[in-house]
């Protein structure tokens, strides 16, 4: 599978720029729009949802991409297999006690791990 490395790099950069208290892997996006998971923050970013990229949140605040929804949309947009998408973006694949800066740093580490592995 040809992973969308450019999108993973952009996701990593969004995580780096987002205050840790605004990252909650259990929410696609809060109703106020300031707290979201990585995918929610990406879907609110112009690079992801404009210029034909097409990763957005629908009216129910779930990811949508080319007729795909939820995890299928995430996998399709980033061109990831299911296991990798869940490991990178799903709250169920992170320790429950990981919060704040520790969680943010772990998300960045995992994204960079996949980015660097795809270079070889």
ROSE-4610 file (N, C-alpha, C; in Angstrom, 1 decimal, always signed):
// ROSE-4610
residu = [X/X/X/X/X/X/X/X/X/X/X/X/X/X/X/X/X/X/X/X/X/X/X/X/X/X/X/X/X/X/X/X/X/X/X/X/X/X/X/X/X/X/X/X/X/X/X/X/X/X/X/X/X/X/X/X/X/X/X/X/X/X/X/X/X/X/X/X/X/X/X/X/X/X/X/X/X/X/X/X/X/X/X/X/X/X/X/X/X/X/X/X/X/X/X/X/X/X/X/X/X/X/X/X/X/X/X/X/X/X/X/X/X/X/X/X/X/X/X/X/X/X/X/X/X/X/X/X/X/X/X/X/X/X/X/X/X/X/X/X/X/X/X/X/X/X/X/X/X/X/X/X/X/X/X/X/X/X/X/X/X/X/X/X/X/X/X/X/X/X/X/X/X/X/X/X/X/X/X/X/X/X/X/X/X/X/X/X/X/X/X/X/X/X/X/X/X/X/X/X/X/X/X/X/X/X/X/X/X/X/X/X/X/X/X/X/X/X/X/X/X/X/X/X/X/X/X/X/X/X/X/X/X/X/X/X/X/X/X/X/X/X/X/X/X/X/X/X/X/X/X/X/X/X/X/X/X/X/X/X/X/X/X/X/X/X/X/X/X/X/X/X/X/X/X/X/X/X/X/X/X/X/X/X/X/X/X/X/X/X/X/X/X/X/X/X/X/X/X/X/X/X/X/X/X/X/X/X/X/X/X/X/X/X/X/X/X/X/X/X/X/X/X/X/X/X/X/X/X/X/X/X/X/X/X/X/X/X/X/X/X/X/X/X/X/X/X/X/X/X/X/X/X/X/X/X/X/X/X/X]
num = [1/1/1/2/2/2/3/3/3/4/4/4/5/5/5/6/6/6/7/7/7/8/8/8/9/9/9/10/10/10/11/11/11/12/12/12/13/13/13/14/14/14/15/15/15/16/16/16/17/17/17/18/18/18/19/19/19/20/20/20/21/21/21/22/22/22/23/23/23/24/24/24/25/25/25/26/26/26/27/27/27/28/28/28/29/29/29/30/30/30/31/31/31/32/32/32/33/33/33/34/34/34/35/35/35/36/36/36/37/37/37/38/38/38/39/39/39/40/40/40/41/41/41/42/42/42/43/43/43/44/44/44/45/45/45/46/46/46/47/47/47/48/48/48/49/49/49/50/50/50/51/51/51/52/52/52/53/53/53/54/54/54/55/55/55/56/56/56/57/57/57/58/58/58/59/59/59/60/60/60/61/61/61/62/62/62/63/63/63/64/64/64/65/65/65/66/66/66/67/67/67/68/68/68/69/69/69/70/70/70/71/71/71/72/72/72/73/73/73/74/74/74/75/75/75/76/76/76/77/77/77/78/78/78/79/79/79/80/80/80/81/81/81/82/82/82/83/83/83/84/84/84/85/85/85/86/86/86/87/87/87/88/88/88/89/89/89/90/90/90/91/91/91/92/92/92/93/93/93/94/94/94/95/95/95/96/96/96/97/97/97/98/98/98/99/99/99/100/100/100/101/101/101/102/102/102/103/103/103/104/104/104/105/105/105/106/106/106/107/107/107/108/108/108/109/109/109/110/110/110/111/111/111/112/112/112/113/113/113/114/114/114/115/115/115/116/116/116/117/117/117/118/118/118/119/119/119/120/120/120]
x = [+0.8/+0.0/+0.9/+0.6/+1.3/+0.8/+1.4/+0.9/+1.0/+0.0/+0.0/+0.9/+2.2/+3.2/+3.0/+2.6/+2.4/+1.3/+0.2/-0.9/-0.4/+0.4/+0.9/+1.8/+2.6/+3.5/+2.6/+1.6/+0.7/+0.0/-0.5/-1.1/-0.2/+1.1/+2.1/+2.3/+2.3/+2.5/+1.4/+0.2/-1.0/-1.0/-0.6/-0.5/+0.5/+1.7/+2.7/+2.2/+1.4/+0.9/-0.3/-1.0/-2.2/-1.8/-2.4/-2.2/-2.6/-1.9/-2.2/-3.6/-4.1/-5.4/-6.5/-6.2/-7.2/-7.2/-6.4/-6.4/-7.1/-8.1/-8.9/-9.2/-8.5/-8.7/-10.1/-10.9/-12.2/-13.3/-12.9/-13.9/-13.4/-14.3/-13.9/-13.7/-14.7/-14.6/-15.7/-15.4/-16.3/-17.3/-18.4/-19.4/-18.8/-17.9/-17.3/-16.2/-15.7/-14.7/-13.3/-13.0/-11.6/-11.0/-11.7/-11.2/-11.5/-10.6/-10.8/-9.7/-9.9/-8.8/-8.0/-6.9/-6.1/-6.8/-7.7/-8.5/-9.4/-10.0/-10.9/-10.2/-9.0/-8.2/-7.8/-7.4/-7.0/-8.2/-9.4/-10.5/-11.0/-10.6/-10.9/-9.8/-8.7/-7.6/-7.8/-7.6/-7.8/-7.1/-5.9/-5.1/-5.9/-6.4/-7.1/-8.5/-9.2/-10.6/-10.8/-9.8/-9.8/-8.9/-8.9/-7.9/-8.1/-9.3/-9.6/-9.1/-8.6/-8.1/-9.3/-10.3/-11.6/-11.8/-10.9/-11.2/-11.9/-13.1/-14.0/-14.7/-15.4/-16.3/-17.7/-18.6/-20.0/-20.8/-22.1/-23.0/-23.1/-22.7/-22.7/-21.3/-20.4/-19.0/-18.2/-18.4/-17.6/-16.9/-15.7/-14.9/-15.5/-15.3/-15.9/-14.8/-14.7/-13.8/-14.3/-14.6/-15.0/-16.0/-17.1/-18.2/-17.9/-16.7/-16.3/-16.6/-16.9/-17.1/-16.3/-16.1/-15.5/-14.1/-13.8/-12.5/-12.1/-13.1/-12.9/-12.4/-13.0/-12.5/-11.1/-10.7/-9.4/-8.4/-8.7/-7.9/-7.7/-8.8/-8.8/-8.0/-8.2/-7.5/-6.0/-5.6/-4.2/-3.5/-4.4/-3.9/-3.2/-3.8/-3.3/-4.1/-3.5/-4.3/-5.0/-6.0/-6.8/-6.0/-5.1/-4.3/-3.4/-2.8/-2.0/-2.8/-3.9/-4.8/-5.3/-5.7/-6.1/-5.0/-3.8/-2.7/-2.3/-2.4/-2.0/-3.1/-4.4/-5.4/-6.5/-6.6/-7.7/-7.4/-8.3/-8.0/-7.8/-8.5/-8.4/-7.0/-6.1/-4.8/-3.7/-4.1/-3.2/-3.6/-2.5/-2.8/-3.8/-4.7/-5.7/-5.1/-4.0/-3.4/-2.6/-2.4/-1.6/-2.5/-2.1/-2.8/-1.9/-2.4/-1.7/-0.5/+0.6/+1.8/+2.3/+2.2/+2.6/+1.9/+0.6/-0.2/+0.2/+0.3/+0.7/+2.0/+3.0/+4.3/+4.3/+3.4/+3.3/+2.6/+1.7/+1.0/+2.1/+2.8/+3.9/+4.9/+5.3/+6.3/+5.8/+4.5/+4.0/+3.8/+3.4/+3.3/+4.7/+5.7/+7.1/+7.6/+7.2/+7.7/+7.2/+5.9/+5.3/+5.9/+6.1/+6.7/+8.1/+8.9/+10.3/+10.4/+9.5/+9.5/+9.2/+8.3/+7.9/+9.0/+10.0/+11.1/+12.0/+12.1/+13.0/+12.5]
y = [-1.2/+0.0/+1.2/+2.2/+3.4/+4.5/+4.6/+5.4/+6.9/+7.7/+9.1/+9.8/+9.8/+10.4/+11.9/+12.6/+14.0/+14.3/+13.5/+13.7/+13.4/+12.3/+12.0/+13.1/+13.7/+14.8/+16.0/+16.3/+17.4/+17.1/+15.9/+15.5/+15.7/+15.2/+15.4/+16.9/+17.7/+19.1/+19.8/+19.3/+19.8/+19.4/+18.2/+17.8/+18.6/+18.8/+19.7/+21.1/+21.6/+23.0/+23.1/+22.0/+22.0/+21.9/+22.8/+22.6/+21.2/+20.6/+19.3/+19.2/+20.2/+20.2/+20.2/+20.4/+20.4/+19.1/+18.1/+16.8/+15.8/+15.2/+14.2/+13.1/+12.0/+10.9/+10.2/+10.5/+9.9/+10.7/+11.9/+12.8/+13.0/+12.9/+13.3/+14.8/+15.5/+16.9/+17.3/+18.2/+18.7/+19.7/+20.0/+20.9/+22.3/+22.7/+24.0/+24.1/+22.9/+22.9/+23.1/+23.2/+23.4/+22.2/+21.2/+19.9/+18.8/+18.0/+17.0/+16.0/+14.8/+13.9/+14.4/+13.6/+14.0/+14.2/+13.2/+13.2/+14.4/+14.7/+15.9/+17.2/+17.3/+18.5/+18.6/+17.5/+17.4/+17.8/+17.3/+17.6/+19.0/+19.7/+21.2/+22.0/+21.4/+22.2/+22.3/+23.5/+23.8/+22.9/+22.4/+21.6/+20.2/+19.7/+18.4/+18.5/+19.6/+19.6/+20.5/+21.2/+22.0/+21.4/+22.1/+21.8/+20.3/+19.8/+18.5/+17.4/+17.7/+16.6/+15.9/+16.6/+16.0/+15.3/+15.3/+14.8/+15.8/+15.5/+16.4/+15.7/+16.5/+15.9/+16.1/+15.1/+15.3/+16.0/+16.2/+16.9/+16.2/+14.9/+14.1/+14.2/+15.0/+15.1/+13.8/+13.0/+11.9/+12.1/+11.5/+11.7/+11.1/+11.9/+11.5/+11.8/+10.8/+11.0/+10.2/+10.8/+10.1/+9.0/+9.3/+8.4/+7.4/+7.5/+6.6/+7.3/+6.6/+7.2/+6.5/+7.3/+6.9/+6.3/+5.1/+4.5/+4.2/+3.8/+3.6/+4.9/+6.0/+7.3/+7.6/+7.4/+7.6/+6.7/+5.4/+4.5/+4.9/+5.3/+5.6/+6.9/+7.9/+9.2/+9.0/+8.4/+8.3/+7.1/+6.2/+5.0/+4.1/+3.8/+3.0/+1.7/+0.6/-0.5/-0.3/-1.0/-0.8/-0.8/-1.8/-1.9/-0.6/-0.1/+1.1/+2.3/+2.5/+3.6/+3.6/+2.5/+2.4/+2.7/+2.1/+2.3/+3.8/+4.5/+5.9/+6.8/+6.5/+7.5/+7.1/+5.9/+5.5/+5.5/+6.1/+6.2/+4.8/+3.8/+2.4/+1.8/+2.4/+1.9/+2.7/+3.6/+4.3/+4.0/+3.9/+3.7/+4.7/+4.3/+5.2/+6.3/+6.0/+7.0/+8.0/+7.9/+8.8/+10.1/+11.2/+12.4/+13.6/+14.7/+16.0/+15.9/+16.4/+16.5/+15.0/+14.1/+12.8/+12.1/+12.3/+11.8/+12.4/+13.7/+14.5/+14.0/+13.8/+13.3/+11.9/+11.0/+9.7/+9.6/+10.5/+10.6/+11.0/+12.0/+12.5/+11.4/+10.7/+9.6/+8.5/+8.1/+7.1/+7.5/+8.8/+9.3/+9.3/+9.8/+9.8/+8.4/+7.5/+6.1/+5.6/+5.8/+5.3/+6.1/+7.4/+8.3/+7.8/+7.6/+7.1/+5.7/+4.8/+3.5/+3.4/+4.3/+4.3/+4.9/+5.5/+6.1/+5.0/+3.9/+2.8/+1.8]
z = [+0.0/+0.0/+0.0/-0.8/-1.0/+0.0/+1.2/+2.3/+1.8/+2.2/+2.0/+3.0/+2.7/+3.6/+3.8/+2.7/+2.8/+3.9/+3.8/+4.8/+6.2/+6.4/+7.7/+8.2/+7.4/+7.8/+8.3/+7.5/+7.8/+9.1/+9.3/+10.6/+11.7/+11.6/+12.6/+13.0/+11.9/+12.1/+12.8/+12.5/+13.2/+14.7/+15.0/+16.4/+17.1/+16.5/+17.1/+17.4/+16.6/+16.7/+17.6/+18.0/+18.8/+20.2/+21.1/+22.5/+23.0/+23.9/+24.4/+24.9/+25.6/+26.2/+25.2/+23.9/+22.8/+22.1/+22.5/+21.9/+22.8/+22.2/+22.9/+21.9/+22.0/+21.0/+21.1/+22.1/+22.2/+21.5/+20.9/+20.2/+18.8/+17.8/+16.5/+16.6/+17.2/+17.4/+18.4/+19.3/+20.3/+19.6/+20.2/+19.5/+19.4/+20.3/+20.2/+19.2/+18.8/+17.7/+18.1/+19.4/+19.8/+20.3/+20.7/+21.2/+20.2/+19.8/+18.8/+18.9/+18.2/+18.0/+16.9/+16.5/+15.5/+14.1/+13.9/+12.6/+12.6/+13.7/+13.8/+13.5/+14.1/+13.9/+12.4/+11.8/+10.4/+9.5/+9.8/+9.0/+9.0/+10.1/+10.2/+9.5/+9.1/+8.5/+7.0/+6.5/+5.1/+4.1/+4.4/+3.5/+3.3/+4.4/+4.3/+3.7/+3.9/+3.4/+2.2/+1.7/+0.5/-0.5/-1.7/-2.7/-3.2/-3.1/-3.6/-2.7/-1.6/-0.7/-0.1/+0.4/+0.7/+2.0/+3.0/+4.3/+5.1/+5.4/+6.2/+7.3/+8.1/+9.1/+8.6/+8.6/+8.1/+9.2/+8.9/+9.9/+11.2/+11.3/+12.5/+13.2/+12.6/+13.1/+13.0/+12.0/+11.8/+10.4/+10.3/+9.1/+7.9/+6.8/+5.5/+4.4/+3.5/+2.4/+1.2/+0.1/-1.1/-0.9/-0.2/+0.0/+1.1/+1.7/+2.9/+4.2/+5.2/+6.5/+7.6/+8.7/+9.9/+9.6/+10.1/+9.9/+8.4/+7.6/+6.2/+5.5/+6.0/+5.4/+5.8/+7.1/+7.6/+6.8/+6.7/+6.0/+4.5/+3.9/+2.5/+2.2/+3.1/+2.8/+3.1/+4.2/+4.5/+3.8/+3.1/+2.5/+3.5/+4.6/+5.6/+5.8/+6.2/+6.5/+7.9/+8.2/+9.3/+10.6/+10.8/+12.0/+12.2/+11.2/+11.3/+11.6/+10.9/+11.2/+12.7/+13.2/+14.5/+15.5/+15.2/+16.1/+16.2/+15.1/+15.0/+15.7/+15.4/+15.6/+16.6/+17.0/+17.9/+19.4/+20.2/+21.6/+22.2/+21.7/+22.2/+22.1/+21.3/+21.1/+21.8/+22.8/+23.6/+25.1/+25.9/+27.3/+27.9/+28.7/+29.3/+30.1/+30.8/+31.7/+30.9/+29.6/+28.8/+28.5/+29.0/+28.8/+28.5/+28.1/+28.0/+27.1/+27.5/+26.7/+26.4/+27.4/+27.2/+26.0/+26.0/+24.9/+23.5/+23.5/+22.3/+21.8/+22.7/+22.3/+21.7/+22.3/+21.8/+20.5/+20.2/+18.9/+17.9/+18.2/+17.3/+17.0/+18.1/+17.9/+17.0/+17.1/+16.3/+14.8/+14.6/+13.3/+12.6/+13.4/+12.8/+12.5/+13.4/+13.2/+11.8/+11.5/+10.2/+9.1/+9.2/+8.2/+7.9/+8.9/+8.7/+8.1/+8.6/+8.0/+6.6/+6.1/+4.7/+3.8/+4.4/+3.6/+3.1/+3.9/+3.5/+2.6]
